[in-house]
Amino acid sequence: MNTLLLIYLSVFSTNLSISERLSLSYEYDSNVYRSTLNSEEGIYSDFDLKLQSDLNLKLLADKNLLRINLLNGGKLFINESDANAIVNQLELVYNYRLKHLSPESGIVFKDTTTVNTIQDYITFMPYTAAIISIDKFLFRVMGGLEKFVFDYSSRYSYLAPVAGILISTRLDESVVLQLNYAYKYSIYDSYAYKKVGNLDSDSLLLTVTTNKRRDNNHNISVRFNYESDILISLAYNPEINLSNSAGESVIRQRFQLTLATQIIYEIYFNLLLSVMISSFKDGILVSDEILLLNDNENRNYIILKLSREIFKKTFLELRYSYYYSEFSNYTTRFDRHVISSGVCLKF
């Protein structure tokens, strides 16, 4: 395997570019286990060390382009060792570049491992795509197959064909508009549930059926980007998930703002803001486990970051993040603050 890789690298070595982003930070986390406010287990806060490496390789020969992105990271908590986590992600993309049409194929793999296994999961997706360029418009059409394995409970594992289309156009040197639609049909390993009882009473129960759970997910995104001395990105992202399992159908609307600019003393300021409005068909709490997998998934959040280059390609970073989510029954609420400071190396 190593020999084949060396041979391939030697063929492409005439045009090889490598970039690396290595960061080390010290964090305070007010809700280590992402518990809801009325959780029986309670809410625990702690300090942690976070290390992350983001490696990008591009190999170009004639019309052939190979991109490899390898992301590795981990968190080591001072007291709550059960929350220690390791994340590994690999993205491998091959693109054959033509004037107006560029076929593409790739593989995305991600593995998250924690000590207590509550948030452990693996996702794997091979896909093919075609990138079409017509005048000022760029089209990307893709299709793939995603396998999601949730280690803590197979109830949330699924196999899903996916498809999508992206349309992008540059109105002028500073303004870019994007429209994206993605569809996913998830076939779960578990069976669907149905409602038993009255929704307005305390006797509401769910009972399992003999049918596999199946979800139809429609995800639309409209994005406006302004790129100049200041970067402004506005996005509206409606999502509809229709499920044959009670309590899992939901309509979400996300409003997102991204802002980046240089302020004083060569300090860069970044703002990320996301507000989500959810409507649940059955008025039943949607799957907690899936909601807890990623910080920025299914959350309201605001993230503020300040960074400054202190040495050549060495940056000092300060960051504050606040995550909030109110679920469908409005009796359980998620709340989390993360404050971090660290050093980032770019080379």
Summary of the structure (lengths in Angstrom):
residues: 347
radius of gyration: 22.2
end to end distance: 27.3
largest distance: 70.0
contacts: 1038
relative contact order: 0.12
helix: 7%
strand: 68%
